[in-house]
Amino acid sequence: MKCICSKFVLNFTILFGGAIVIIGGVIANDTLAESRTVSSETATAEIGKAAPAFTLKDTDGKSHNLSDFKGKIVVLEWFCPTCPYSGGKGGRSIHNNGSVKDLVKGLKEVDPEVVYLLVDSSTAKMRMTPEELAKKDGGMKDSLGITAPILIDGDTSVAKAYGAKSTPHMFVIDTEGVLRYQGAFSDQRKTNYVLNSVKAIKNGSTVEPTYVKQWGCGVRYQ
């Protein structure tokens, strides 16, 4: 899978299991999207600092503001309906193979109040308007058994603010709104870094690791 980079700056991610190289990057464009607002004070998310504020509409048109969830642990998962590691139909898809369902179940056992949100920034990749993408994602929720809201990042500003590079790319935000973990969904075996991070937050212990190189399909920016 590959994405276009506006400045020919390429980021390489190697999937150790399948030796697949993913090229990620950015392409600039002026696309109006009414589905989001992003804090201009924070350019990129950093571990140990407040997570970038945002307001995004989901596939049903409902707005979700990060500040609405203060006091709760928030997990963000970058999502793409066609990525074979994300919302695709194959066995590697974390939604199709049950990995996300298992994660959410585990998270709820640790903390029933945890908030799990999907963010779809693939308008450029799929050549769709935010409205078209919301309709497509809405139709896929039932087929994949997705119960979490899918937020539409129409002009990829939220992806830029968080530095999201792949689908999936995970972010764990604590009850004070501080980013505590970002990176890979799992080691593609038994270790789920998101679940371990939430357990650490609930136990009042140190989140370790705070970053693991993400894998999946590259995010293409507007």
Contacts in CASP RR format, 6 or more apart in sequence:
PFRMAT RR
TARGET T0000
AUTHOR 0000-0000-0000
METHOD contacts of the structure
MODEL  1
MKCICSKFVLNFTILFGGAIVIIGGVIANDTLAESRTVSSETATAEIGKA
APAFTLKDTDGKSHNLSDFKGKIVVLEWFCPTCPYSGGKGGRSIHNNGSV
KDLVKGLKEVDPEVVYLLVDSSTAKMRMTPEELAKKDGGMKDSLGITAPI
LIDGDTSVAKAYGAKSTPHMFVIDTEGVLRYQGAFSDQRKTNYVLNSVKA
IKNGSTVEPTYVKQWGCGVRYQ
1 22 0 8 1.000
1 23 0 8 1.000
1 83 0 8 1.000
1 216 0 8 1.000
1 217 0 8 1.000
1 218 0 8 1.000
2 22 0 8 1.000
2 23 0 8 1.000
2 24 0 8 1.000
2 218 0 8 1.000
3 23 0 8 1.000
3 24 0 8 1.000
3 25 0 8 1.000
3 26 0 8 1.000
3 27 0 8 1.000
3 125 0 8 1.000
3 218 0 8 1.000
3 219 0 8 1.000
3 220 0 8 1.000
3 221 0 8 1.000
4 25 0 8 1.000
4 27 0 8 1.000
4 220 0 8 1.000
5 23 0 8 1.000
5 24 0 8 1.000
5 25 0 8 1.000
5 26 0 8 1.000
5 27 0 8 1.000
6 25 0 8 1.000
6 26 0 8 1.000
6 27 0 8 1.000
6 28 0 8 1.000
7 26 0 8 1.000
9 25 0 8 1.000
9 26 0 8 1.000
10 23 0 8 1.000
10 24 0 8 1.000
10 25 0 8 1.000
11 23 0 8 1.000
11 24 0 8 1.000
11 25 0 8 1.000
11 165 0 8 1.000
12 21 0 8 1.000
12 22 0 8 1.000
12 23 0 8 1.000
13 21 0 8 1.000
13 22 0 8 1.000
13 24 0 8 1.000
13 165 0 8 1.000
13 166 0 8 1.000
13 213 0 8 1.000
13 214 0 8 1.000
13 215 0 8 1.000
13 216 0 8 1.000
13 218 0 8 1.000
14 20 0 8 1.000
14 21 0 8 1.000
15 22 0 8 1.000
15 188 0 8 1.000
15 215 0 8 1.000
15 216 0 8 1.000
17 188 0 8 1.000
22 166 0 8 1.000
22 215 0 8 1.000
22 216 0 8 1.000
22 217 0 8 1.000
22 218 0 8 1.000
23 218 0 8 1.000
24 165 0 8 1.000
24 166 0 8 1.000
24 218 0 8 1.000
24 219 0 8 1.000
24 220 0 8 1.000
25 165 0 8 1.000
25 218 0 8 1.000
25 219 0 8 1.000
25 220 0 8 1.000
25 221 0 8 1.000
26 160 0 8 1.000
26 220 0 8 1.000
26 221 0 8 1.000
27 124 0 8 1.000
27 220 0 8 1.000
27 221 0 8 1.000
27 222 0 8 1.000
28 221 0 8 1.000
28 222 0 8 1.000
29 124 0 8 1.000
29 222 0 8 1.000
31 123 0 8 1.000
31 124 0 8 1.000
31 154 0 8 1.000
31 155 0 8 1.000
31 222 0 8 1.000
32 155 0 8 1.000
33 123 0 8 1.000
33 130 0 8 1.000
33 152 0 8 1.000
33 153 0 8 1.000
33 154 0 8 1.000
33 155 0 8 1.000
33 157 0 8 1.000
34 130 0 8 1.000
35 56 0 8 1.000
35 57 0 8 1.000
35 130 0 8 1.000
35 134 0 8 1.000
35 151 0 8 1.000
35 152 0 8 1.000
35 153 0 8 1.000
35 154 0 8 1.000
36 54 0 8 1.000
36 55 0 8 1.000
36 56 0 8 1.000
36 57 0 8 1.000
36 152 0 8 1.000
36 153 0 8 1.000
36 154 0 8 1.000
36 155 0 8 1.000
36 157 0 8 1.000
36 158 0 8 1.000
37 54 0 8 1.000
37 55 0 8 1.000
38 52 0 8 1.000
38 53 0 8 1.000
38 54 0 8 1.000
38 157 0 8 1.000
38 158 0 8 1.000
38 160 0 8 1.000
38 161 0 8 1.000
39 52 0 8 1.000
39 53 0 8 1.000
39 54 0 8 1.000
39 161 0 8 1.000
42 49 0 8 1.000
42 50 0 8 1.000
42 52 0 8 1.000
42 53 0 8 1.000
42 161 0 8 1.000
43 160 0 8 1.000
43 161 0 8 1.000
44 52 0 8 1.000
44 160 0 8 1.000
44 161 0 8 1.000
44 162 0 8 1.000
44 163 0 8 1.000
45 51 0 8 1.000
45 52 0 8 1.000
45 161 0 8 1.000
45 162 0 8 1.000
45 163 0 8 1.000
45 171 0 8 1.000
45 179 0 8 1.000
45 182 0 8 1.000
46 179 0 8 1.000
47 179 0 8 1.000
47 180 0 8 1.000
47 181 0 8 1.000
47 182 0 8 1.000
47 210 0 8 1.000
47 211 0 8 1.000
48 178 0 8 1.000
48 179 0 8 1.000
48 180 0 8 1.000
49 178 0 8 1.000
49 179 0 8 1.000
50 177 0 8 1.000
50 178 0 8 1.000
50 179 0 8 1.000
51 66 0 8 1.000
51 74 0 8 1.000
51 162 0 8 1.000
51 171 0 8 1.000
51 173 0 8 1.000
51 177 0 8 1.000
51 178 0 8 1.000
51 179 0 8 1.000
52 66 0 8 1.000
52 158 0 8 1.000
52 161 0 8 1.000
52 162 0 8 1.000
53 65 0 8 1.000
53 66 0 8 1.000
53 67 0 8 1.000
54 65 0 8 1.000
54 66 0 8 1.000
54 158 0 8 1.000
54 161 0 8 1.000
55 63 0 8 1.000
55 64 0 8 1.000
55 65 0 8 1.000
55 66 0 8 1.000
56 63 0 8 1.000
56 64 0 8 1.000
56 119 0 8 1.000
56 151 0 8 1.000
56 152 0 8 1.000
56 153 0 8 1.000
56 158 0 8 1.000
57 63 0 8 1.000
57 64 0 8 1.000
57 134 0 8 1.000
57 151 0 8 1.000
57 152 0 8 1.000
58 64 0 8 1.000
58 134 0 8 1.000
58 149 0 8 1.000
58 150 0 8 1.000
58 151 0 8 1.000
58 152 0 8 1.000
59 134 0 8 1.000
59 135 0 8 1.000
59 137 0 8 1.000
59 138 0 8 1.000
59 139 0 8 1.000
59 141 0 8 1.000
59 149 0 8 1.000
59 150 0 8 1.000
59 152 0 8 1.000
60 138 0 8 1.000
60 149 0 8 1.000
61 134 0 8 1.000
62 149 0 8 1.000
64 117 0 8 1.000
64 149 0 8 1.000
64 151 0 8 1.000
66 74 0 8 1.000
66 173 0 8 1.000
66 177 0 8 1.000
69 115 0 8 1.000
70 175 0 8 1.000
70 176 0 8 1.000
70 177 0 8 1.000
71 175 0 8 1.000
71 176 0 8 1.000
71 177 0 8 1.000
72 113 0 8 1.000
72 114 0 8 1.000
72 115 0 8 1.000
72 175 0 8 1.000
73 111 0 8 1.000
73 113 0 8 1.000
73 114 0 8 1.000
73 115 0 8 1.000
73 172 0 8 1.000
73 173 0 8 1.000
73 174 0 8 1.000
73 175 0 8 1.000
73 198 0 8 1.000
73 201 0 8 1.000
73 202 0 8 1.000
74 114 0 8 1.000
74 115 0 8 1.000
74 117 0 8 1.000
74 172 0 8 1.000
74 173 0 8 1.000
74 177 0 8 1.000
75 107 0 8 1.000
75 114 0 8 1.000
75 115 0 8 1.000
75 116 0 8 1.000
75 117 0 8 1.000
75 170 0 8 1.000
75 171 0 8 1.000
75 172 0 8 1.000
75 173 0 8 1.000
75 194 0 8 1.000
75 198 0 8 1.000
76 117 0 8 1.000
76 118 0 8 1.000
76 119 0 8 1.000
76 162 0 8 1.000
76 170 0 8 1.000
76 171 0 8 1.000
76 173 0 8 1.000
77 100 0 8 1.000
77 116 0 8 1.000
77 117 0 8 1.000
77 118 0 8 1.000
77 119 0 8 1.000
77 148 0 8 1.000
77 168 0 8 1.000
77 169 0 8 1.000
77 170 0 8 1.000
77 185 0 8 1.000
78 86 0 8 1.000
78 118 0 8 1.000
78 119 0 8 1.000
78 120 0 8 1.000
78 121 0 8 1.000
78 159 0 8 1.000
78 164 0 8 1.000
78 166 0 8 1.000
78 167 0 8 1.000
78 168 0 8 1.000
78 169 0 8 1.000
78 170 0 8 1.000
78 219 0 8 1.000
79 86 0 8 1.000
79 87 0 8 1.000
79 118 0 8 1.000
79 119 0 8 1.000
79 120 0 8 1.000
79 137 0 8 1.000
79 150 0 8 1.000
79 167 0 8 1.000
79 168 0 8 1.000
80 86 0 8 1.000
80 87 0 8 1.000
80 120 0 8 1.000
80 122 0 8 1.000
80 125 0 8 1.000
80 126 0 8 1.000
80 167 0 8 1.000
80 217 0 8 1.000
80 219 0 8 1.000
81 87 0 8 1.000
81 88 0 8 1.000
81 120 0 8 1.000
81 122 0 8 1.000
81 126 0 8 1.000
81 136 0 8 1.000
81 137 0 8 1.000
81 140 0 8 1.000
82 88 0 8 1.000
82 122 0 8 1.000
82 125 0 8 1.000
82 126 0 8 1.000
83 93 0 8 1.000
83 122 0 8 1.000
83 167 0 8 1.000
83 216 0 8 1.000
83 217 0 8 1.000
84 90 0 8 1.000
84 92 0 8 1.000
84 93 0 8 1.000
84 217 0 8 1.000
85 92 0 8 1.000
85 93 0 8 1.000
85 94 0 8 1.000
85 166 0 8 1.000
85 167 0 8 1.000
85 168 0 8 1.000
85 215 0 8 1.000
85 216 0 8 1.000
85 217 0 8 1.000
86 93 0 8 1.000
86 94 0 8 1.000
86 95 0 8 1.000
86 167 0 8 1.000
86 168 0 8 1.000
86 216 0 8 1.000
86 217 0 8 1.000
87 93 0 8 1.000
87 94 0 8 1.000
87 95 0 8 1.000
87 96 0 8 1.000
87 140 0 8 1.000
87 144 0 8 1.000
87 167 0 8 1.000
88 95 0 8 1.000
88 96 0 8 1.000
89 96 0 8 1.000
90 96 0 8 1.000
90 97 0 8 1.000
91 97 0 8 1.000
94 100 0 8 1.000
94 168 0 8 1.000
94 185 0 8 1.000
95 144 0 8 1.000
95 145 0 8 1.000
95 146 0 8 1.000
96 144 0 8 1.000
99 185 0 8 1.000
99 186 0 8 1.000
100 146 0 8 1.000
101 145 0 8 1.000
103 185 0 8 1.000
103 192 0 8 1.000
103 194 0 8 1.000
103 195 0 8 1.000
104 116 0 8 1.000
104 147 0 8 1.000
104 148 0 8 1.000
106 195 0 8 1.000
107 114 0 8 1.000
107 116 0 8 1.000
107 194 0 8 1.000
107 195 0 8 1.000
107 198 0 8 1.000
108 114 0 8 1.000
110 195 0 8 1.000
110 198 0 8 1.000
110 199 0 8 1.000
110 202 0 8 1.000
111 198 0 8 1.000
111 202 0 8 1.000
114 198 0 8 1.000
116 148 0 8 1.000
117 148 0 8 1.000
117 149 0 8 1.000
117 151 0 8 1.000
118 146 0 8 1.000
118 148 0 8 1.000
118 149 0 8 1.000
118 150 0 8 1.000
118 151 0 8 1.000
119 150 0 8 1.000
119 151 0 8 1.000
119 153 0 8 1.000
119 158 0 8 1.000
119 159 0 8 1.000
119 164 0 8 1.000
120 133 0 8 1.000
120 137 0 8 1.000
120 150 0 8 1.000
120 151 0 8 1.000
120 152 0 8 1.000
120 153 0 8 1.000
121 153 0 8 1.000
121 154 0 8 1.000
121 156 0 8 1.000
121 158 0 8 1.000
121 159 0 8 1.000
121 164 0 8 1.000
121 219 0 8 1.000
121 221 0 8 1.000
122 128 0 8 1.000
122 133 0 8 1.000
122 167 0 8 1.000
122 219 0 8 1.000
122 220 0 8 1.000
123 129 0 8 1.000
123 130 0 8 1.000
123 133 0 8 1.000
123 152 0 8 1.000
123 153 0 8 1.000
123 154 0 8 1.000
123 155 0 8 1.000
123 156 0 8 1.000
123 222 0 8 1.000
124 156 0 8 1.000
124 220 0 8 1.000
124 221 0 8 1.000
124 222 0 8 1.000
125 219 0 8 1.000
125 220 0 8 1.000
126 133 0 8 1.000
126 136 0 8 1.000
128 136 0 8 1.000
130 152 0 8 1.000
130 154 0 8 1.000
130 155 0 8 1.000
133 152 0 8 1.000
133 154 0 8 1.000
134 150 0 8 1.000
134 152 0 8 1.000
137 150 0 8 1.000
137 152 0 8 1.000
138 150 0 8 1.000
140 146 0 8 1.000
141 147 0 8 1.000
141 150 0 8 1.000
151 158 0 8 1.000
153 159 0 8 1.000
154 222 0 8 1.000
155 222 0 8 1.000
156 219 0 8 1.000
156 220 0 8 1.000
156 221 0 8 1.000
156 222 0 8 1.000
158 164 0 8 1.000
159 219 0 8 1.000
159 221 0 8 1.000
160 221 0 8 1.000
162 171 0 8 1.000
162 182 0 8 1.000
163 169 0 8 1.000
164 171 0 8 1.000
164 219 0 8 1.000
165 214 0 8 1.000
165 218 0 8 1.000
165 219 0 8 1.000
166 214 0 8 1.000
166 215 0 8 1.000
166 216 0 8 1.000
166 217 0 8 1.000
166 218 0 8 1.000
166 219 0 8 1.000
167 216 0 8 1.000
167 217 0 8 1.000
167 218 0 8 1.000
167 219 0 8 1.000
168 185 0 8 1.000
168 214 0 8 1.000
168 216 0 8 1.000
169 182 0 8 1.000
169 183 0 8 1.000
169 214 0 8 1.000
169 219 0 8 1.000
170 181 0 8 1.000
170 182 0 8 1.000
170 183 0 8 1.000
170 184 0 8 1.000
170 185 0 8 1.000
170 193 0 8 1.000
170 194 0 8 1.000
170 214 0 8 1.000
171 179 0 8 1.000
171 181 0 8 1.000
171 182 0 8 1.000
171 183 0 8 1.000
172 179 0 8 1.000
172 180 0 8 1.000
172 181 0 8 1.000
172 182 0 8 1.000
172 194 0 8 1.000
172 197 0 8 1.000
172 198 0 8 1.000
172 201 0 8 1.000
172 207 0 8 1.000
173 179 0 8 1.000
173 180 0 8 1.000
174 180 0 8 1.000
174 201 0 8 1.000
175 201 0 8 1.000
180 197 0 8 1.000
180 200 0 8 1.000
180 201 0 8 1.000
180 207 0 8 1.000
180 210 0 8 1.000
181 193 0 8 1.000
181 194 0 8 1.000
181 197 0 8 1.000
181 207 0 8 1.000
181 209 0 8 1.000
181 210 0 8 1.000
181 211 0 8 1.000
182 210 0 8 1.000
182 211 0 8 1.000
183 193 0 8 1.000
183 211 0 8 1.000
183 212 0 8 1.000
183 213 0 8 1.000
183 214 0 8 1.000
184 193 0 8 1.000
184 212 0 8 1.000
184 213 0 8 1.000
184 214 0 8 1.000
184 215 0 8 1.000
185 192 0 8 1.000
185 193 0 8 1.000
185 194 0 8 1.000
185 214 0 8 1.000
185 215 0 8 1.000
186 192 0 8 1.000
186 193 0 8 1.000
186 194 0 8 1.000
187 193 0 8 1.000
187 212 0 8 1.000
188 215 0 8 1.000
193 209 0 8 1.000
193 212 0 8 1.000
196 207 0 8 1.000
197 207 0 8 1.000
200 206 0 8 1.000
200 207 0 8 1.000
200 208 0 8 1.000
201 207 0 8 1.000
END
